[in-house]
Amino acid sequence: MCLPDVDVNCEKLYQMLYANLKTKLLTTSIRLGIYDHLFAYRSVAEVAEAVDSDPVNTEFLLNGLTSCGLLKKSKGLYANEPVAQNFLVKGVPTYLGESFLMQSGMRDMMVSDLYKLVKEGPDKEAADKFERSEEQWGRFAKSMANNARAGVAQQMSELVSGLPEFPLFGKMLDLGSGPGIFGIAMVAKHPSMKGVLFDREPSTRVAQQFIEEYQLEDRMDVLAGDYNRDSIGEGYDFIWASSTLNFAQADLKPVMAKIYDALNPGGVFINLSEGLTHESTQPEFFVLCTMAWSMHNRPLKAFDQGVIASEMIEAGFKSVRTRTLDTNWGPMDMDIARK
């Protein structure tokens, strides 16, 4: 009996099998506060003492984190790689640890039994538990602030400030602003533009705190509401929305019309969101990170590339330009519409 002929490599399957271990390494090391003690090279014993852990298993953990590129090791000592130093040390403005733990918890809750979810459909109780928690919305908004100011808000504000109309903007709206970091970054780039941060009330409470942190109280306000039902204001020269219109998929046409009507003549609306390609199977990151949420929240899902641009044109915008950008969050589509 001959062995089978195999001309396909199965390495990808083994990588998938152990991918969850990388997540466990990341979340466990965040919970332990490993990175707070590795500004400089430290021994296993020093780290274990600092975080009150078992030295033998701590060494396995540190080696695993080194293999993933989060730590560096030299002569038996460990220190943070730049990616860990910038994003995983508590207290820095770009700390992502709390956000990662929250996102991981939400994902685990929603796909705790993926087999059952696929066989039987949505676990409505799990989805409703998150949806109804006002406190959790506020905590989520606060944790997402660092996600934005870890690079994407800086990138987007630089692009927006390069628009030919930007010097003439007098008033802007950050729609579905969450903590408001995008709007704050854009207002700060302009010598006189005023801004409004619009979101649910728990999020606007958080946004007000960041307005005060960046000392923009005289140029920025918050407006609480649900843009699917409530007024978003008027007289804007510029409206920005990022990763939020998924919540308007059931009412996208009237929401887009509301955005159009809220702009002054010649105003600009920019939307930043995922844009799935290859029949909704790429980019891998957005397919996977939105999967659990989409499974529980029918008919909402990630946007296919071109959907937002088409709705902009139907709403009456005279021109729409789409760019795909490389960001810290993966490749994202920026749709720029002019009234």
C-alpha positions as CSV (number, residue, x, y, z in Angstrom):
1,M,0.0,0.0,0.0
2,C,1.4,3.4,-1.1
3,L,1.3,6.6,0.9
4,P,-1.1,9.2,-0.6
5,D,0.3,11.8,-3.0
6,V,0.0,15.2,-1.4
7,D,0.6,18.4,-3.4
8,V,-1.1,20.8,-1.0
9,N,0.5,22.2,2.1
10,C,-1.5,21.9,5.4
11,E,0.5,24.4,7.4
12,K,-2.4,26.9,7.3
13,L,-4.5,24.4,9.2
14,Y,-2.0,24.0,12.0
15,Q,-1.6,27.8,12.2
16,M,-5.4,28.1,12.6
17,L,-5.4,25.3,15.3
18,Y,-3.1,27.3,17.5
19,A,-4.2,30.8,16.6
20,N,-6.3,31.1,19.7
21,L,-3.3,30.5,21.9
22,K,-1.8,33.8,20.6
23,T,-5.0,35.5,21.8
24,K,-4.6,33.8,25.2
25,L,-1.0,34.9,25.5
26,L,-1.9,38.5,24.7
27,T,-4.9,38.7,27.1
28,T,-3.2,36.9,29.9
29,S,-0.1,39.0,29.7
30,I,-2.2,42.2,29.7
31,R,-4.1,40.9,32.8
32,L,-0.9,40.2,34.6
33,G,0.6,43.6,33.6
34,I,3.7,41.9,32.2
35,Y,4.7,44.9,30.0
36,D,4.6,47.4,32.9
37,H,7.8,45.8,34.2
38,L,9.8,45.4,31.0
39,F,10.9,48.9,30.2
40,A,14.4,47.4,30.6
41,Y,15.7,43.9,30.4
42,R,14.6,41.8,33.4
43,S,15.0,38.1,34.4
44,V,12.2,35.6,34.7
45,A,12.6,35.7,38.5
46,E,12.2,39.5,38.5
47,V,9.1,39.4,36.4
48,A,7.5,36.6,38.3
49,E,8.1,38.4,41.6
50,A,6.7,41.7,40.1
51,V,3.5,40.0,38.9
52,D,3.3,37.4,41.7
53,S,3.3,34.4,39.3
54,D,4.8,30.9,39.1
55,P,8.4,31.3,37.8
56,V,8.5,28.2,35.6
57,N,5.3,28.9,33.8
58,T,6.1,32.6,33.6
59,E,9.2,31.7,31.6
60,F,7.0,29.7,29.1
61,L,4.7,32.7,28.9
62,L,7.6,35.1,28.2
63,N,9.1,32.8,25.6
64,G,5.7,32.6,23.9
65,L,5.3,36.4,23.9
66,T,8.9,36.6,22.4
67,S,8.0,34.2,19.7
68,C,5.0,36.4,18.8
69,G,7.2,39.5,18.5
70,L,5.9,41.3,21.6
71,L,9.1,40.8,23.7
72,K,12.8,40.5,22.9
73,K,15.2,38.2,24.7
74,S,18.9,38.5,25.2
75,K,21.1,36.3,27.5
76,G,18.1,35.0,29.3
77,L,16.6,38.5,30.0
78,Y,13.4,40.0,28.5
79,A,12.3,43.5,27.5
80,N,9.4,45.0,25.6
81,E,9.5,45.3,21.8
82,P,8.4,48.8,20.6
83,V,4.9,47.5,19.8
84,A,4.4,46.4,23.4
85,Q,6.1,49.5,24.8
86,N,3.8,51.8,22.9
87,F,0.5,50.0,23.2
88,L,0.5,47.6,26.1
89,V,2.0,49.6,29.0
90,K,-0.7,51.0,31.3
91,G,-1.0,54.7,31.6
92,V,0.2,55.8,28.2
93,P,-2.4,57.6,26.0
94,T,-2.1,54.8,23.4
95,Y,-2.6,51.9,25.9
96,L,-4.8,49.3,24.1
97,G,-4.9,46.6,26.9
98,E,-8.2,47.5,28.4
99,S,-9.9,47.7,24.9
100,F,-8.4,44.4,23.9
101,L,-9.7,42.7,27.1
102,M,-13.2,44.2,26.5
103,Q,-13.3,43.2,22.8
104,S,-12.0,39.7,23.6
105,G,-14.7,39.3,26.3
106,M,-17.5,40.5,24.0
107,R,-16.2,38.1,21.2
108,D,-16.0,35.2,23.6
109,M,-19.5,35.9,24.9
110,M,-21.0,35.9,21.5
111,V,-19.2,32.8,20.1
112,S,-19.0,30.8,23.3
113,D,-20.6,28.0,21.4
114,L,-20.0,28.7,17.8
115,Y,-21.2,25.2,16.8
116,K,-24.6,25.9,18.4
117,L,-24.7,29.4,17.0
118,V,-24.3,28.1,13.5
119,K,-26.7,25.2,14.0
120,E,-29.5,27.1,15.8
121,G,-29.1,30.7,14.9
122,P,-28.6,33.8,17.1
123,D,-28.3,33.7,20.8
124,K,-30.6,36.7,21.3
125,E,-30.1,36.8,25.1
126,A,-26.3,37.2,24.7
127,A,-26.7,40.0,22.1
128,D,-29.4,41.8,24.1
129,K,-27.2,41.7,27.3
130,F,-24.7,43.9,25.6
131,E,-27.2,46.1,23.7
132,R,-29.1,47.0,26.9
133,S,-26.1,47.9,29.1
134,E,-25.8,51.7,29.1
135,E,-22.8,51.4,31.4
136,Q,-21.1,49.1,29.0
137,W,-21.6,51.5,26.1
138,G,-19.9,54.2,28.1
139,R,-17.0,51.9,29.1
140,F,-16.6,50.8,25.5
141,A,-16.5,54.4,24.3
142,K,-13.8,55.2,26.8
143,S,-11.7,52.2,25.9
144,M,-12.0,53.0,22.2
145,A,-10.5,56.4,22.6
146,N,-7.0,54.9,22.8
147,N,-7.8,52.7,19.7
148,A,-8.3,56.0,17.8
149,R,-5.4,58.0,19.1
150,A,-3.0,55.0,18.7
151,G,-2.5,56.3,15.1
152,V,-5.7,56.2,13.1
153,A,-7.1,59.5,14.3
154,Q,-3.7,61.2,13.5
155,Q,-3.8,59.6,10.1
156,M,-7.3,60.7,9.3
157,S,-7.0,64.2,10.6
158,E,-3.9,64.7,8.4
159,L,-5.9,63.5,5.4
160,V,-8.9,65.7,6.2
161,S,-6.8,68.8,6.8
162,G,-5.4,68.3,3.3
163,L,-8.8,68.7,1.6
164,P,-9.0,71.9,-0.5
165,E,-12.2,73.0,1.4
166,F,-10.7,72.5,4.8
167,P,-9.5,76.1,5.5
168,L,-13.1,77.3,4.8
169,F,-14.8,74.8,7.2
170,G,-16.7,76.6,9.9
171,K,-18.6,73.8,11.7
172,M,-18.2,70.0,11.6
173,L,-20.1,67.0,13.0
174,D,-18.5,63.7,14.1
175,L,-21.5,61.4,13.7
176,G,-21.5,58.3,16.0
177,S,-18.5,59.8,17.5
178,G,-18.0,57.5,20.5
179,P,-15.3,59.2,22.6
180,G,-14.9,61.9,19.9
181,I,-11.2,61.5,19.3
182,F,-11.6,61.8,15.5
183,G,-13.6,65.0,15.8
184,I,-11.2,66.4,18.4
185,A,-8.2,65.7,16.2
186,M,-9.8,67.4,13.2
187,V,-10.9,70.5,15.1
188,A,-7.4,70.8,16.6
189,K,-6.0,70.9,13.1
190,H,-8.1,73.9,12.2
191,P,-7.5,77.5,13.5
192,S,-11.2,78.2,14.1
193,M,-13.6,75.4,13.1
194,K,-16.1,74.4,15.7
195,G,-17.2,70.8,16.2
196,V,-20.2,68.7,17.4
197,L,-19.8,65.2,18.7
198,F,-23.0,63.1,18.3
199,D,-23.7,59.7,19.8
200,R,-25.7,58.0,22.5
201,E,-25.8,59.7,25.8
202,P,-23.4,57.4,27.6
203,S,-20.8,58.0,24.9
204,T,-21.3,61.8,24.9
205,R,-20.5,61.8,28.6
206,V,-17.2,60.2,27.8
207,A,-16.7,62.6,24.8
208,Q,-17.2,65.6,27.0
209,Q,-14.3,64.4,29.2
210,F,-12.0,64.2,26.2
211,I,-13.1,67.7,25.0
212,E,-12.0,69.0,28.4
213,E,-8.8,66.9,28.4
214,Y,-7.8,68.6,25.1
215,Q,-9.0,72.0,26.3
216,L,-11.4,72.5,23.4
217,E,-14.5,73.5,25.5
218,D,-14.8,76.8,23.7
219,R,-15.0,75.1,20.2
220,M,-16.7,71.8,20.7
221,D,-20.1,70.6,22.0
222,V,-21.8,67.2,22.4
223,L,-25.2,66.2,21.1
224,A,-26.9,63.1,22.4
225,G,-29.3,61.0,20.4
226,D,-29.8,58.1,18.0
227,Y,-29.1,59.3,14.4
228,N,-31.6,56.7,13.1
229,R,-34.5,58.6,14.8
230,D,-33.3,62.0,16.1
231,S,-32.1,65.2,14.5
232,I,-28.4,65.5,14.0
233,G,-28.4,69.3,13.7
234,E,-27.8,71.4,10.7
235,G,-25.5,74.0,9.1
236,Y,-22.4,71.8,8.9
237,D,-19.7,72.3,6.4
238,F,-18.2,68.9,7.1
239,I,-19.6,65.7,8.5
240,W,-17.3,62.8,9.5
241,A,-18.4,59.2,10.3
242,S,-16.2,56.2,11.1
243,S,-17.3,52.6,11.6
244,T,-20.8,53.6,12.7
245,L,-23.2,53.4,9.7
246,N,-23.5,49.7,10.2
247,F,-26.0,50.6,12.9
248,A,-28.1,52.4,10.2
249,Q,-28.2,49.5,7.7
250,A,-31.9,49.1,8.2
251,D,-32.5,52.8,7.5
252,L,-29.5,53.7,5.5
253,K,-31.3,55.7,2.8
254,P,-33.1,58.1,5.3
255,V,-30.0,58.5,7.4
256,M,-28.0,59.3,4.3
257,A,-30.6,61.9,3.3
258,K,-30.5,63.3,6.8
259,I,-26.7,63.7,6.5
260,Y,-27.1,65.4,3.1
261,D,-29.7,67.8,4.4
262,A,-27.6,68.7,7.4
263,L,-24.7,69.9,5.2
264,N,-24.4,73.4,3.8
265,P,-24.1,73.7,0.0
266,G,-20.6,72.7,-1.0
267,G,-20.3,70.7,2.2
268,V,-18.3,67.5,2.5
269,F,-19.3,64.2,4.0
270,I,-16.6,61.5,4.7
271,N,-17.3,58.0,5.8
272,L,-14.6,55.6,6.9
273,S,-15.5,51.9,7.2
274,E,-14.6,48.4,6.2
275,G,-15.2,47.5,2.6
276,L,-15.4,43.8,2.0
277,T,-14.3,42.4,-1.3
278,H,-14.1,39.0,-3.0
279,E,-17.8,38.3,-2.4
280,S,-17.6,39.4,1.3
281,T,-14.6,37.1,2.1
282,Q,-11.7,39.7,2.3
283,P,-10.0,41.4,4.0
284,E,-9.6,38.6,6.5
285,F,-9.4,40.9,9.6
286,F,-12.7,42.5,9.0
287,V,-14.5,39.3,8.0
288,L,-13.4,37.7,11.3
289,C,-13.7,40.7,13.7
290,T,-17.3,41.4,12.5
291,M,-18.5,37.8,12.2
292,A,-19.7,37.2,15.7
293,W,-21.5,40.6,15.9
294,S,-23.2,39.9,12.5
295,M,-24.3,36.4,13.5
296,H,-26.1,37.9,16.5
297,N,-27.5,41.1,15.0
298,R,-29.3,40.2,11.8
299,P,-29.6,41.8,9.3
300,L,-26.6,44.0,10.2
301,K,-23.2,43.0,8.9
302,A,-20.0,44.5,7.6
303,F,-20.3,46.7,4.5
304,D,-19.3,45.4,1.1
305,Q,-17.0,47.8,-0.8
306,G,-19.0,50.4,-2.8
307,V,-22.3,50.2,-0.8
308,I,-21.7,53.5,1.0
309,A,-20.6,55.3,-2.1
310,S,-23.7,54.1,-4.0
311,E,-25.9,55.4,-1.2
312,M,-24.1,58.7,-1.3
313,I,-24.8,59.1,-5.0
314,E,-28.5,58.2,-4.6
315,A,-28.8,60.7,-1.8
316,G,-27.9,63.5,-4.2
317,F,-24.2,64.2,-3.6
318,K,-22.7,65.6,-6.8
319,S,-19.4,63.7,-6.5
320,V,-18.1,60.7,-4.6
321,R,-14.5,59.6,-4.4
322,T,-13.4,56.4,-2.8
323,R,-9.9,55.5,-1.4
324,T,-8.7,52.3,0.2
325,L,-6.3,53.2,3.0
326,D,-3.8,51.1,5.0
327,T,-4.6,51.7,8.7
328,N,-3.7,50.2,12.1
329,W,-7.2,48.6,11.9
330,G,-6.5,47.0,8.5
331,P,-7.4,48.2,5.0
332,M,-10.4,50.6,5.2
333,D,-12.5,52.5,2.6
334,M,-12.7,56.3,2.8
335,D,-15.7,57.6,0.8
336,I,-15.6,61.4,0.2
337,A,-18.9,62.9,-0.9
338,R,-19.4,66.6,-1.9
339,K,-22.8,68.3,-1.9
